[in-house]
Structures are given as structure tokens and as C-alpha cells.
Amino acid sequence: MTTIPVATPAVTAADLSVWPASTTESRPGEPAVGGVPLADVADRFGTPVYVLDEAEVRDRCRTYHDAFPDAEVLYAAKAFLCRAMAYWMDEEGLGLDVCSAGELELAVTTGFPPERIVLHGNAKSPRDLETALRLGVGRIVIDSPSEIARLAAAVGPDGHQKVMVRVVPGISAGGHEKIRTGTGDQKFGLSIADGYAQHAITRILDQPQLELTGLHCHLGSQITSVKPYLVAVRRMVGLMSRLHEQHGLVLPELDLGGGHGIAYRPGERALDLTALARKVRAELTDACATAGLPVPRLIIEPGRAVVGPAGIVLYRVLSVKHTGEHVFVAVDGGMSDNPRPALYGVRYAPRLIGRHSTTGVARVTVVGRHCEAGDVLAADVDLPADVRPGDLLAVPVAGAYHLSMASGYNLVGRPPVVAVRDGQARLLVRRESLEDIRRRDVGL
């Protein structure tokens, strides 16, 4: 084990840069979020547990409204959705981007207005489409040619449904090859380059019950540069110009998707939202002026950037194992509640909480409890050298794509979600119990 023989340094403002803005630390090693000590949350609700700062979520919604006052902002529900999130989004004036009948029904039965919901998906099931039409979803994004006839038939000759077309603009952007969706070598959308997008649009125009309101694209995730979005604007407006020439079509909406990158560790780069809004607005205005088109209403779909930095996950250390030069700190969660490190190699900055250590720091790897060698939550990170079983670890920036991607591996059960605000903690999603798991197993 490599130990740096100095006292564990005090937590600095830079260290807390990826924590919610409400984070305070009245005593070393005892941080509070939303006025609630994290150690108290672990004691009350057990571990692993997800802590969601409600004020941080709401503040980030308002930041988007301030940056894009004339745009429609849709929260990408796949990042994390529960009834409270749907309620918060409604109160903050955001729409929703959903990808399944399950996400759609949860939102609508919570009271979210269906006309402010957009349904996505590269392979929508019959149930997805039936549910969307039954509940009156605002728009459906067509992702493949076969969907056109299916949707038109489901709507019926006397029905009406607003639709958009997901276009692949041929742009490579995103933090990992598995989350780059703007190129033609993946499963989403219809390509401009090979003419499939134009062909699909022509077919939609032949269906009078389908109203084409605009074009949609999504370049990828964890994008930290403004440039790809500006290229996308030019290419999408170029397609809109060709559609106007061929069909006399003037589309009122342009959806640039989301994918706005955030920092997971201190010092990492995040997308500059103010610069994005300013430059996209200017690029869209100039491109439309050149094409002789009115400026369409812009739609954006942030998910991770709304909820990711508002979440923290708390784990309890179960064991510390020294193997050669390596130290493995095993916790009571892992890839079943956060598969992202295994999928994308994501790196986090965990820290010890609940006590203050005065020892030096050691380079360790934080691993999960599951029967996979790849069950690693944080490789080669610095923690106090005296980290031991029973300690609490907190991992910030845990609000997006953790619980929403959680699995039932090893039948461990998914963790609960606790909201904190103004010194109060309340349960949003309860822990999945062994009884829940047994109830689904109905046969012998």
C-alpha cells in the first residue's frame, strides 16, 4: 500500500465543487446537505442510500430557464424518475422526455400534464404507442421508418398526433463511445447523409393524421464543448431548408436533445450552459436567416445536468483487503446500484464521512459486493489510510443513471432514495426488500 505520510488535508472549496451548493461541514468529516447531516441519513435509512438535494434540483431547473428563456426545456426522465421528480419538474415548468410506457404512466398518474411530455425510443413497443395515444402525449419522436405506418394505424383515420423525426446529423460527440449517438453507426435515428431522414419525412407528410412539428437530434452524453451543438444547428437547418424547397414545409420546432456534460470529480470540465445558450441562439438565428426560414422554437432535453450533481450515495465499508501493492475497500453496494463504472469507466471522488481522520492518505480501490471482478466503483482514489469496516463513504454526483440503471444482481435489492431540504429528510423511494423479490417469483 502506498501511504502519503501527512495528515489528511482539510476539505477545500475545490473538493466541494462537485457537491450540492447546500453542502456545509461544521466539523471536519461531518458534512451536511440540505441542512441534514449525511451520517444521520445513513443511520436512519441504512446503506446504501441515495440522497437527493431537492433545492439543487430546482435551482438547476431555474438555471436552464434563465439561460434558455425562449426555449422549451424537457427533463430527460431516463436520468432518474420518481413521483417526486415528476412533481418537481411540473412545478418548475419543465416538460418531460420519456422513453417507455412505464416512465409515461408514472409521470401522468402523478399528475404531470401529458401534453408536456415527449415520447422517445428507437424500438417503441405496441404498449408504448398505445399508452402514449391513450394518455394524450404531446409529441412522439419517430425513430425508424416502420414506426410511421404503425403509428398512423394506431392513431386511426380520424385521429391526430403531433410527431417529430429523430435525425442523425453525423456528428461524433460524447464522453465515451457507448454514449455517442450523433453518428450513423448506432441504433438511433435516421441519417441525413444517406437520405433516410428525408424519405421518412416524405412518408409522414402522406399521413394526414400525423402532424410533423419539427426535427430532433441527440448527439450523445457528457458533451463538454459547445462546438458540436453549433455544427448540429447548421446541419439541421440545412435539412429544414431542403424540406422547405421540396415540400414548402416550414417546421416550427427544432429539438437539439441534451447530453450536457457535468463534472464528476474536482477540476473536471463541465459544459458552459451560458455559452451554449448564447452561441446556439446566434447560430440558429444566422442559419435561418441564410436559409430564408423563420427561427423555430428551440427544445432542449437536459437530464444528467439537472439531477446528477444533486445526488449523493452513501455506502458502509464492509472490508479492507491488502493484496500485494493494492488495497481494496469493499462496500455494501456496487454495480447493482451503479453500473456506470463497469459500462463506461466513469471515475468518482468518494470521501470518508462520519468521522475525522488524522492519518495520512492511501491510494485504494473502492469495490462493490458483487461476484464480478469488474465491480469497481472508484479505482485508485485517495482515502484516509486508517479506513476500516464500519466507516461511511459518500460519493457525490450520484443523481443520474445510478438508480435508474440499477439491477437485481445477486438479489441484493435496490437502495432507497431520500430527499433533503431545509433540515428535513424524507423518503421518496423505499428500499427494495427481499419480500419484494420473492413476490415476483411465482412458480416452482
C-alpha positions as a Python dict, from the first residue, in 0.01 Angstrom:
ca = {
    (1, 'M'): (0, 0, 0),
    (2, 'T'): (123, 346, -88),
    (3, 'T'): (65, 581, 205),
    (4, 'I'): (138, 950, 195),
    (5, 'P'): (272, 1024, 544),
    (6, 'V'): (90, 1351, 604),
    (7, 'A'): (-226, 1433, 790),
    (8, 'T'): (-541, 1405, 587),
    (9, 'P'): (-586, 1755, 442),
    (10, 'A'): (-888, 1965, 529),
    (11, 'V'): (-1170, 1966, 277),
    (12, 'T'): (-1134, 2268, 48),
    (13, 'A'): (-1380, 2462, -165),
    (14, 'A'): (-1235, 2287, -469),
    (15, 'D'): (-1308, 1947, -312),
    (16, 'L'): (-1672, 2052, -265),
    (17, 'S'): (-1708, 2191, -616),
    (18, 'V'): (-1889, 1875, -729),
    (19, 'W'): (-2112, 1863, -421),
    (20, 'P'): (-2454, 2031, -395),
    (21, 'A'): (-2440, 2403, -321),
    (22, 'S'): (-2613, 2345, 13),
    (23, 'T'): (-2324, 2133, 144),
    (24, 'T'): (-2181, 2251, 476),
    (25, 'E'): (-1930, 2100, 715),
    (26, 'S'): (-1946, 2245, 1064),
    (27, 'R'): (-1697, 1986, 1190),
    (28, 'P'): (-1433, 1801, 986),
    (29, 'G'): (-1567, 1475, 844),
    (30, 'E'): (-1932, 1555, 915),
    (31, 'P'): (-2083, 1710, 601),
    (32, 'A'): (-2448, 1806, 578),
    (33, 'V'): (-2653, 1850, 262),
    (34, 'G'): (-2976, 2045, 263),
    (35, 'G'): (-2919, 2103, 632),
    (36, 'V'): (-2920, 1728, 707),
    (37, 'P'): (-2602, 1553, 831),
    (38, 'L'): (-2526, 1269, 592),
    (39, 'A'): (-2424, 1036, 873),
    (40, 'D'): (-2772, 1084, 1021),
    (41, 'V'): (-2928, 983, 689),
    (42, 'A'): (-2722, 663, 687),
    (43, 'D'): (-2820, 583, 1046),
    (44, 'R'): (-3189, 648, 985),
    (45, 'F'): (-3237, 486, 643),
    (46, 'G'): (-2947, 238, 626),
    (47, 'T'): (-2697, 197, 347),
    (48, 'P'): (-2659, 204, 57),
    (49, 'V'): (-2884, 508, 31),
    (50, 'Y'): (-2925, 779, -230),
    (51, 'V'): (-2960, 1135, -103),
    (52, 'L'): (-3119, 1389, -335),
    (53, 'D'): (-3096, 1763, -265),
    (54, 'E'): (-3435, 1899, -371),
    (55, 'A'): (-3321, 2261, -373),
    (56, 'E'): (-3028, 2174, -601),
    (57, 'V'): (-3261, 2005, -849),
    (58, 'R'): (-3496, 2302, -851),
    (59, 'D'): (-3212, 2555, -881),
    (60, 'R'): (-3076, 2370, -1183),
    (61, 'C'): (-3419, 2377, -1348),
    (62, 'R'): (-3429, 2754, -1297),
    (63, 'T'): (-3078, 2791, -1435),
    (64, 'Y'): (-3199, 2631, -1759),
    (65, 'H'): (-3500, 2860, -1775),
    (66, 'D'): (-3275, 3162, -1722),
    (67, 'A'): (-3027, 3050, -1987),
    (68, 'F'): (-3294, 2949, -2242),
    (69, 'P'): (-3591, 3180, -2171),
    (70, 'D'): (-3748, 3127, -2514),
    (71, 'A'): (-3687, 2753, -2537),
    (72, 'E'): (-3889, 2455, -2421),
    (73, 'V'): (-3693, 2263, -2160),
    (74, 'L'): (-3772, 1893, -2122),
    (75, 'Y'): (-3627, 1692, -1837),
    (76, 'A'): (-3484, 1362, -1967),
    (77, 'A'): (-3661, 1126, -1728),
    (78, 'K'): (-3430, 833, -1804),
    (79, 'A'): (-3164, 1001, -1588),
    (80, 'F'): (-3380, 942, -1281),
    (81, 'L'): (-3755, 942, -1236),
    (82, 'C'): (-3982, 901, -938),
    (83, 'R'): (-4311, 1064, -849),
    (84, 'A'): (-4140, 1345, -658),
    (85, 'M'): (-3915, 1425, -955),
    (86, 'A'): (-4217, 1443, -1186),
    (87, 'Y'): (-4386, 1675, -936),
    (88, 'W'): (-4080, 1898, -906),
    (89, 'M'): (-4045, 1921, -1284),
    (90, 'D'): (-4409, 2019, -1317),
    (91, 'E'): (-4376, 2287, -1051),
    (92, 'E'): (-4061, 2425, -1213),
    (93, 'G'): (-4226, 2445, -1554),
    (94, 'L'): (-4021, 2180, -1736),
    (95, 'G'): (-4165, 1925, -1973),
    (96, 'L'): (-4065, 1559, -1973),
    (97, 'D'): (-3883, 1339, -2221),
    (98, 'V'): (-3979, 974, -2158),
    (99, 'C'): (-3870, 651, -2324),
    (100, 'S'): (-4131, 395, -2220),
    (101, 'A'): (-4490, 337, -2117),
    (102, 'G'): (-4362, 290, -1762),
    (103, 'E'): (-4199, 634, -1741),
    (104, 'L'): (-4500, 789, -1913),
    (105, 'E'): (-4761, 632, -1686),
    (106, 'L'): (-4570, 712, -1369),
    (107, 'A'): (-4549, 1078, -1470),
    (108, 'V'): (-4913, 1112, -1577),
    (109, 'T'): (-5053, 927, -1275),
    (110, 'T'): (-4852, 1167, -1060),
    (111, 'G'): (-5044, 1450, -1223),
    (112, 'F'): (-4793, 1563, -1485),
    (113, 'P'): (-4971, 1715, -1791),
    (114, 'P'): (-4937, 1465, -2077),
    (115, 'E'): (-4932, 1738, -2340),
    (116, 'R'): (-4593, 1848, -2199),
    (117, 'I'): (-4443, 1501, -2247),
    (118, 'V'): (-4244, 1377, -2545),
    (119, 'L'): (-4206, 1003, -2609),
    (120, 'H'): (-3874, 878, -2746),
    (121, 'G'): (-3737, 533, -2823),
    (122, 'N'): (-3562, 354, -3107),
    (123, 'A'): (-3791, 50, -3072),
    (124, 'K'): (-4122, 153, -2923),
    (125, 'S'): (-4340, -138, -2826),
    (126, 'P'): (-4711, -159, -2910),
    (127, 'R'): (-4777, -86, -2543),
    (128, 'D'): (-4557, 226, -2557),
    (129, 'L'): (-4753, 367, -2851),
    (130, 'E'): (-5094, 262, -2716),
    (131, 'T'): (-5020, 422, -2380),
    (132, 'A'): (-4894, 742, -2542),
    (133, 'L'): (-5207, 777, -2752),
    (134, 'R'): (-5442, 682, -2469),
    (135, 'L'): (-5289, 933, -2230),
    (136, 'G'): (-5260, 1209, -2489),
    (137, 'V'): (-4883, 1256, -2502),
    (138, 'G'): (-4773, 1583, -2657),
    (139, 'R'): (-4535, 1454, -2923),
    (140, 'I'): (-4395, 1121, -3037),
    (141, 'V'): (-4044, 1115, -3187),
    (142, 'I'): (-4034, 881, -3485),
    (143, 'D'): (-3707, 689, -3489),
    (144, 'S'): (-3748, 440, -3775),
    (145, 'P'): (-3947, 410, -4099),
    (146, 'S'): (-4153, 117, -3971),
    (147, 'E'): (-4290, 332, -3691),
    (148, 'I'): (-4469, 560, -3935),
    (149, 'A'): (-4723, 305, -4055),
    (150, 'R'): (-4760, 152, -3709),
    (151, 'L'): (-4829, 487, -3551),
    (152, 'A'): (-5064, 603, -3827),
    (153, 'A'): (-5265, 283, -3793),
    (154, 'A'): (-5280, 318, -3415),
    (155, 'V'): (-5395, 680, -3441),
    (156, 'G'): (-5667, 586, -3690),
    (157, 'P'): (-5803, 783, -3986),
    (158, 'D'): (-5993, 1027, -3768),
    (159, 'G'): (-5722, 1074, -3506),
    (160, 'H'): (-5440, 1323, -3473),
    (161, 'Q'): (-5093, 1305, -3324),
    (162, 'K'): (-4803, 1550, -3326),
    (163, 'V'): (-4472, 1388, -3421),
    (164, 'M'): (-4108, 1475, -3469),
    (165, 'V'): (-3835, 1286, -3656),
    (166, 'R'): (-3508, 1192, -3494),
    (167, 'V'): (-3233, 1283, -3736),
    (168, 'V'): (-2873, 1163, -3725),
    (169, 'P'): (-2661, 1468, -3816),
    (170, 'G'): (-2332, 1276, -3847),
    (171, 'I'): (-2151, 1432, -3551),
    (172, 'S'): (-1930, 1243, -3307),
    (173, 'A'): (-1957, 1387, -2958),
    (174, 'G'): (-1974, 1250, -2605),
    (175, 'G'): (-1762, 1123, -2320),
    (176, 'H'): (-1744, 757, -2428),
    (177, 'E'): (-1804, 561, -2748),
    (178, 'K'): (-2105, 390, -2590),
    (179, 'I'): (-2283, 721, -2532),
    (180, 'R'): (-2221, 885, -2870),
    (181, 'T'): (-2547, 890, -3061),
    (182, 'G'): (-2500, 1154, -3330),
    (183, 'T'): (-2321, 930, -3580),
    (184, 'G'): (-2463, 689, -3834),
    (185, 'D'): (-2308, 375, -3685),
    (186, 'Q'): (-2551, 333, -3395),
    (187, 'K'): (-2912, 234, -3344),
    (188, 'F'): (-3082, 571, -3308),
    (189, 'G'): (-3247, 794, -3564),
    (190, 'L'): (-3250, 842, -3939),
    (191, 'S'): (-2944, 965, -4125),
    (192, 'I'): (-2926, 1284, -4327),
    (193, 'A'): (-2627, 1154, -4525),
    (194, 'D'): (-2798, 850, -4679),
    (195, 'G'): (-3134, 1015, -4736),
    (196, 'Y'): (-3332, 802, -4492),
    (197, 'A'): (-3440, 1105, -4290),
    (198, 'Q'): (-3576, 1284, -4597),
    (199, 'H'): (-3755, 970, -4715),
    (200, 'A'): (-3918, 917, -4377),
    (201, 'I'): (-4036, 1277, -4366),
    (202, 'T'): (-4196, 1240, -4709),
    (203, 'R'): (-4385, 934, -4584),
    (204, 'I'): (-4502, 1119, -4273),
    (205, 'L'): (-4638, 1402, -4486),
    (206, 'D'): (-4853, 1143, -4667),
    (207, 'Q'): (-5023, 1055, -4336),
    (208, 'P'): (-5281, 1329, -4267),
    (209, 'Q'): (-5337, 1212, -3907),
    (210, 'L'): (-4968, 1272, -3825),
    (211, 'E'): (-4864, 1635, -3779),
    (212, 'L'): (-4490, 1686, -3823),
    (213, 'T'): (-4393, 1968, -3586),
    (214, 'G'): (-4014, 1955, -3611),
    (215, 'L'): (-3684, 1774, -3623),
    (216, 'H'): (-3499, 1615, -3334),
    (217, 'C'): (-3139, 1513, -3281),
    (218, 'H'): (-2931, 1394, -2988),
    (219, 'L'): (-2554, 1395, -3022),
    (220, 'G'): (-2453, 1191, -2717),
    (221, 'S'): (-2388, 1232, -2347),
    (222, 'Q'): (-2127, 1406, -2133),
    (223, 'I'): (-2055, 1666, -2401),
    (224, 'T'): (-1844, 1949, -2259),
    (225, 'S'): (-1786, 2156, -2574),
    (226, 'V'): (-2034, 2394, -2738),
    (227, 'K'): (-1899, 2331, -3088),
    (228, 'P'): (-2085, 2004, -3166),
    (229, 'Y'): (-2416, 2173, -3096),
    (230, 'L'): (-2334, 2456, -3336),
    (231, 'V'): (-2248, 2206, -3610),
    (232, 'A'): (-2575, 2027, -3538),
    (233, 'V'): (-2770, 2353, -3573),
    (234, 'R'): (-2619, 2419, -3916),
    (235, 'R'): (-2690, 2066, -4040),
    (236, 'M'): (-3043, 2055, -3903),
    (237, 'V'): (-3131, 2394, -4050),
    (238, 'G'): (-2978, 2275, -4378),
    (239, 'L'): (-3221, 1984, -4378),
    (240, 'M'): (-3509, 2215, -4289),
    (241, 'S'): (-3415, 2433, -4584),
    (242, 'R'): (-3422, 2135, -4824),
    (243, 'L'): (-3760, 2028, -4688),
    (244, 'H'): (-3890, 2379, -4750),
    (245, 'E'): (-3766, 2371, -5107),
    (246, 'Q'): (-3909, 2024, -5177),
    (247, 'H'): (-4237, 2038, -4989),
    (248, 'G'): (-4295, 2402, -4896),
    (249, 'L'): (-4264, 2281, -4538),
    (250, 'V'): (-4187, 2524, -4255),
    (251, 'L'): (-4126, 2337, -3931),
    (252, 'P'): (-4190, 2531, -3609),
    (253, 'E'): (-3968, 2325, -3373),
    (254, 'L'): (-3607, 2213, -3350),
    (255, 'D'): (-3502, 1978, -3069),
    (256, 'L'): (-3126, 1962, -3004),
    (257, 'G'): (-3156, 1693, -2736),
    (258, 'G'): (-2939, 1704, -2427),
    (259, 'G'): (-2612, 1539, -2332),
    (260, 'H'): (-2483, 1840, -2137),
    (261, 'G'): (-2166, 1731, -1957),
    (262, 'I'): (-2108, 1772, -1584),
    (263, 'A'): (-1801, 1732, -1362),
    (264, 'Y'): (-1781, 1413, -1158),
    (265, 'R'): (-1454, 1500, -986),
    (266, 'P'): (-1299, 1831, -879),
    (267, 'G'): (-1120, 2000, -1166),
    (268, 'E'): (-1311, 1822, -1441),
    (269, 'R'): (-1469, 2024, -1717),
    (270, 'A'): (-1844, 2081, -1746),
    (271, 'L'): (-2043, 2229, -2032),
    (272, 'D'): (-2074, 2608, -2007),
    (273, 'L'): (-2452, 2648, -2017),
    (274, 'T'): (-2446, 3026, -2061),
    (275, 'A'): (-2209, 3000, -2357),
    (276, 'L'): (-2416, 2717, -2505),
    (277, 'A'): (-2736, 2919, -2492),
    (278, 'R'): (-2580, 3234, -2634),
    (279, 'K'): (-2393, 3065, -2919),
    (280, 'V'): (-2673, 2825, -3015),
    (281, 'R'): (-2921, 3113, -3028),
    (282, 'A'): (-2688, 3316, -3251),
    (283, 'E'): (-2607, 3019, -3475),
    (284, 'L'): (-2973, 2930, -3515),
    (285, 'T'): (-3069, 3288, -3599),
    (286, 'D'): (-2790, 3323, -3857),
    (287, 'A'): (-2854, 2983, -4017),
    (288, 'C'): (-3225, 3052, -4053),
    (289, 'A'): (-3162, 3397, -4195),
    (290, 'T'): (-2929, 3249, -4457),
    (291, 'A'): (-3186, 2984, -4544),
    (292, 'G'): (-3473, 3233, -4554),
    (293, 'L'): (-3661, 3046, -4281),
    (294, 'P'): (-3831, 3168, -3964),
    (295, 'V'): (-3644, 3071, -3647),
    (296, 'P'): (-3805, 2759, -3500),
    (297, 'R'): (-3870, 2723, -3130),
    (298, 'L'): (-3575, 2553, -2966),
    (299, 'I'): (-3623, 2244, -2748),
    (300, 'I'): (-3355, 2101, -2521),
    (301, 'E'): (-3356, 1788, -2306),
    (302, 'P'): (-3121, 1803, -2006),
    (303, 'G'): (-3129, 1509, -1767),
    (304, 'R'): (-2792, 1440, -1606),
    (305, 'A'): (-2718, 1813, -1576),
    (306, 'V'): (-3038, 1863, -1375),
    (307, 'V'): (-3025, 1574, -1131),
    (308, 'G'): (-2670, 1433, -1141),
    (309, 'P'): (-2495, 1689, -917),
    (310, 'A'): (-2791, 1689, -676),
    (311, 'G'): (-2738, 1326, -573),
    (312, 'I'): (-2503, 1160, -325),
    (313, 'V'): (-2481, 790, -248),
    (314, 'L'): (-2372, 665, 93),
    (315, 'Y'): (-2206, 328, 143),
    (316, 'R'): (-2086, 140, 451),
    (317, 'V'): (-1741, -17, 434),
    (318, 'L'): (-1760, -395, 482),
    (319, 'S'): (-1396, -494, 449),
    (320, 'V'): (-1047, -366, 373),
    (321, 'K'): (-819, -612, 197),
    (322, 'H'): (-445, -571, 128),
    (323, 'T'): (-336, -767, -180),
    (324, 'G'): (24, -706, -280),
    (325, 'E'): (53, -338, -357),
    (326, 'H'): (-323, -294, -379),
    (327, 'V'): (-580, -206, -116),
    (328, 'F'): (-943, -294, -184),
    (329, 'V'): (-1209, -118, 19),
    (330, 'A'): (-1532, -315, -23),
    (331, 'V'): (-1868, -150, 41),
    (332, 'D'): (-2224, -273, 79),
    (333, 'G'): (-2335, -168, -271),
    (334, 'G'): (-2175, -184, -612),
    (335, 'M'): (-2262, -247, -974),
    (336, 'S'): (-2622, -338, -895),
    (337, 'D'): (-2689, 20, -786),
    (338, 'N'): (-2428, 190, -1007),
    (339, 'P'): (-2321, 4, -1323),
    (340, 'R'): (-2166, 313, -1484),
    (341, 'P'): (-1800, 250, -1389),
    (342, 'A'): (-1826, -100, -1539),
    (343, 'L'): (-2006, 25, -1850),
    (344, 'Y'): (-1820, 347, -1926),
    (345, 'G'): (-1518, 360, -1697),
    (346, 'V'): (-1664, 655, -1506),
    (347, 'R'): (-1446, 791, -1225),
    (348, 'Y'): (-1574, 932, -895),
    (349, 'A'): (-1429, 1110, -591),
    (350, 'P'): (-1552, 926, -279),
    (351, 'R'): (-1467, 1058, 65),
    (352, 'L'): (-1482, 935, 421),
    (353, 'I'): (-1763, 1086, 630),
    (354, 'G'): (-1892, 1037, 982),
    (355, 'R'): (-1553, 1084, 1147),
    (356, 'H'): (-1240, 1289, 1104),
    (357, 'S'): (-918, 1100, 1031),
    (358, 'T'): (-579, 1247, 1119),
    (359, 'T'): (-376, 980, 940),
    (360, 'G'): (-215, 1014, 602),
    (361, 'V'): (-392, 917, 282),
    (362, 'A'): (-361, 590, 94),
    (363, 'R'): (-426, 502, -267),
    (364, 'V'): (-710, 248, -266),
    (365, 'T'): (-972, 98, -496),
    (366, 'V'): (-1332, 104, -379),
    (367, 'V'): (-1513, -210, -491),
    (368, 'G'): (-1862, -345, -459),
    (369, 'R'): (-2000, -659, -302),
    (370, 'H'): (-2097, -841, -622),
    (371, 'C'): (-1947, -1152, -777),
    (372, 'E'): (-1776, -975, -1066),
    (373, 'A'): (-1414, -869, -1094),
    (374, 'G'): (-1537, -560, -1276),
    (375, 'D'): (-1747, -450, -980),
    (376, 'V'): (-1531, -144, -914),
    (377, 'L'): (-1686, 183, -800),
    (378, 'A'): (-1374, 401, -779),
    (379, 'A'): (-1028, 287, -885),
    (380, 'D'): (-706, 438, -746),
    (381, 'V'): (-853, 707, -523),
    (382, 'D'): (-712, 864, -207),
    (383, 'L'): (-880, 784, 123),
    (384, 'P'): (-751, 804, 481),
    (385, 'A'): (-502, 524, 546),
    (386, 'D'): (-700, 412, 851),
    (387, 'V'): (-1023, 347, 658),
    (388, 'R'): (-1186, 44, 820),
    (389, 'P'): (-1501, -168, 826),
    (390, 'G'): (-1799, 28, 954),
    (391, 'D'): (-1683, 357, 803),
    (392, 'L'): (-1914, 559, 578),
    (393, 'L'): (-1815, 666, 228),
    (394, 'A'): (-2001, 935, 36),
    (395, 'V'): (-1987, 954, -343),
    (396, 'P'): (-2109, 1284, -493),
    (397, 'V'): (-2264, 1341, -837),
    (398, 'A'): (-2475, 1028, -798),
    (399, 'G'): (-2816, 1156, -901),
    (400, 'A'): (-2823, 1043, -1265),
    (401, 'Y'): (-2810, 698, -1422),
    (402, 'H'): (-2744, 520, -1094),
    (403, 'L'): (-3076, 401, -957),
    (404, 'S'): (-3241, 431, -1299),
    (405, 'M'): (-2994, 171, -1433),
    (406, 'A'): (-2990, -44, -1119),
    (407, 'S'): (-3035, -419, -1147),
    (408, 'G'): (-3135, -712, -930),
    (409, 'Y'): (-2794, -877, -950),
    (410, 'N'): (-2727, -1119, -663),
    (411, 'L'): (-3082, -1036, -539),
    (412, 'V'): (-2942, -761, -320),
    (413, 'G'): (-3231, -518, -362),
    (414, 'R'): (-3215, -161, -487),
    (415, 'P'): (-3138, 121, -242),
    (416, 'P'): (-3387, 385, -125),
    (417, 'V'): (-3392, 750, -229),
    (418, 'V'): (-3413, 1018, 39),
    (419, 'A'): (-3482, 1385, -33),
    (420, 'V'): (-3325, 1652, 186),
    (421, 'R'): (-3425, 2015, 215),
    (422, 'D'): (-3432, 2280, 487),
    (423, 'G'): (-3300, 2044, 752),
    (424, 'Q'): (-3557, 1773, 680),
    (425, 'A'): (-3511, 1429, 524),
    (426, 'R'): (-3797, 1231, 375),
    (427, 'L'): (-3820, 900, 194),
    (428, 'L'): (-3907, 921, -177),
    (429, 'V'): (-3842, 563, -288),
    (430, 'R'): (-3823, 285, -30),
    (431, 'R'): (-3560, 15, -27),
    (432, 'E'): (-3640, -291, -236),
    (433, 'S'): (-3687, -574, 12),
    (434, 'L'): (-3638, -948, -10),
    (435, 'E'): (-4015, -975, 17),
    (436, 'D'): (-4047, -763, -300),
    (437, 'I'): (-3814, -1000, -478),
    (438, 'R'): (-3995, -1311, -351),
    (439, 'R'): (-4334, -1181, -464),
    (440, 'R'): (-4217, -1168, -824),
    (441, 'D'): (-4103, -1530, -815),
    (442, 'V'): (-4439, -1700, -863),
    (443, 'G'): (-4356, -2054, -975),
    (444, 'L'): (-4165, -2367, -886),
}
